[in-house]
Amino acid sequence: MISHPFPPLYNEQSKILILGSFPSVKSREQMFFYGHPQNRFWRVLSEVLKKPLPETVAEKKAFLLESHIAVWDVIASCEIVGSSDASIKNAVANDLSEILATADIRQIFVNGKTAEKYYRRYQLPTLGQDAICLPSTSPANAAWSQERLVGAWQSILEFL
């Protein structure tokens, strides 16, 4: 069983919450979200928000907070082989109540179908708040080009 090794990122000004499934090996090594260089999360958000691409963890944190974006993952702990979402077993959900009580979250988004599956299973019954599923920024989602991802992720702007 692997536990999520780092905390959520949010503050009182956060307006949207983007949830992934569980951090990849690279993200766990870096102790921050979307750490794999092939994951398009940072490039997509940079284009959508028309802001320079953040490089360091400190820049990424500032980028998200200045943009009123909170990030976290649906799963607190699970059995997982490497970074493979398909291998997730015995998942335990994260508690989102502190984020939702602190921040002015207008909409929850999930990054990909696996995050959506676990959100619907573990979070929706407790929160009663539906999440909008965005196409995954993972390199495993090769069917979606950068351009298509940016187009789909534009929907976050409505809530910022």
C-alpha positions in Angstrom: 0.0 0.0 0.0 1.4 3.4 -1.0 0.2 6.6 0.7 0.0 9.9 -1.0 3.2 11.6 0.0 2.4 15.3 -0.3 -0.4 17.7 0.6 -3.0 19.3 -1.6 -2.3 22.8 -2.9 -5.0 25.4 -2.3 -5.8 28.6 -0.5 -8.9 30.7 0.3 -8.9 32.3 -3.2 -9.0 28.9 -5.0 -12.0 28.8 -7.3 -11.6 25.4 -9.0 -10.3 22.1 -7.8 -8.6 19.8 -10.3 -8.3 16.2 -9.1 -6.0 13.6 -10.5 -6.1 9.9 -9.6 -2.9 9.2 -7.7 0.6 10.7 -8.2 3.0 9.0 -10.6 6.4 7.7 -9.6 8.0 11.0 -10.9 5.5 13.1 -9.0 6.2 11.2 -5.8 9.9 11.7 -6.3 9.4 15.4 -6.9 6.8 15.6 -4.1 4.5 17.6 -6.4 1.8 17.2 -8.9 2.3 16.2 -12.6 6.1 15.7 -12.2 6.6 13.5 -15.3 8.1 15.6 -18.1 5.8 13.9 -20.6 2.6 14.8 -18.7 1.0 17.8 -20.5 -0.7 19.3 -17.5 1.6 22.3 -17.1 1.8 23.0 -20.9 -2.0 22.8 -21.3 -2.7 25.1 -18.3 0.0 27.5 -19.5 -1.7 27.8 -22.9 -5.2 27.9 -21.5 -4.3 30.6 -19.0 -1.9 32.4 -21.4 0.8 32.5 -18.8 4.5 31.4 -19.0 5.2 27.8 -18.4 6.3 27.2 -14.8 9.4 25.1 -14.5 10.3 24.6 -10.8 8.0 23.3 -8.1 8.0 26.8 -6.5 6.9 28.4 -9.8 4.2 25.7 -10.3 2.8 26.4 -6.8 2.7 30.2 -7.5 1.3 29.6 -10.9 -1.6 27.6 -9.5 -2.4 29.8 -6.5 -2.2 33.0 -8.6 -4.6 31.4 -11.1 -7.0 30.4 -8.3 -6.6 26.7 -9.0 -6.5 24.1 -6.3 -5.0 20.6 -7.1 -5.2 17.3 -5.3 -5.9 13.7 -6.0 -8.9 11.5 -5.5 -6.9 8.7 -3.9 -5.1 8.9 -0.5 -3.5 5.5 -0.7 -3.7 2.4 -2.9 -1.7 -0.5 -4.3 -0.2 0.5 -7.6 2.4 -0.9 -10.0 4.7 2.0 -11.0 2.5 4.8 -12.3 -0.1 2.6 -14.0 -3.7 3.9 -13.1 -5.0 0.6 -14.5 -3.1 -1.3 -11.8 -4.8 0.6 -8.9 -6.3 -1.7 -6.2 -7.6 -1.2 -2.7 -7.9 2.6 -3.1 -8.7 4.8 -0.1 -10.2 8.2 -0.9 -8.7 11.5 0.1 -10.8 13.7 2.4 -11.8 16.8 0.4 -13.8 18.5 3.2 -10.9 20.8 4.4 -10.4 22.2 0.9 -14.1 22.7 0.3 -14.5 24.3 3.7 -11.5 26.7 3.2 -11.6 27.6 -0.5 -14.4 29.2 -2.6 -14.5 26.2 -5.0 -17.0 26.9 -7.8 -16.4 23.7 -9.7 -14.5 20.4 -9.3 -12.7 18.9 -12.4 -11.2 15.5 -12.7 -8.1 15.0 -14.9 -9.1 11.9 -16.9 -11.3 8.8 -16.8 -9.6 7.1 -13.9 -9.9 10.1 -11.6 -13.5 10.3 -12.7 -14.2 6.7 -11.9 -12.7 7.0 -8.4 -14.4 10.4 -7.8 -17.8 8.9 -8.7 -17.1 5.8 -6.5 -15.7 7.6 -3.4 -16.3 11.3 -3.5 -19.7 11.9 -5.2 -21.7 9.9 -2.6 -20.2 11.9 0.2 -20.1 15.3 -1.4 -23.1 15.2 -3.6 -21.2 17.5 -6.0 -20.6 16.3 -9.5 -17.2 16.8 -11.2 -16.6 17.7 -14.8 -14.3 15.2 -16.5 -11.5 16.7 -18.6 -9.4 14.6 -21.0 -6.3 13.2 -19.3 -3.1 15.2 -19.7 -1.2 11.9 -19.2 1.2 10.8 -22.0 -0.8 7.5 -21.9 -3.7 9.5 -23.5 -1.9 9.7 -26.9 -5.2 10.0 -28.8 -5.5 13.6 -27.6 -3.1 16.1 -29.2 -1.9 19.1 -27.2 -4.1 21.3 -29.3 -7.2 19.2 -28.6 -6.4 19.1 -24.9 -6.1 22.9 -24.7 -9.4 23.2 -26.5 -11.2 20.9 -24.0 -9.5 22.4 -20.9 -10.7 25.9 -21.9 -13.9 25.1 -20.0 -12.1 25.8 -16.7 -12.0 29.5 -17.6 -15.7 29.9 -17.1 -15.2 29.2 -13.3 -12.0 31.3 -12.7 
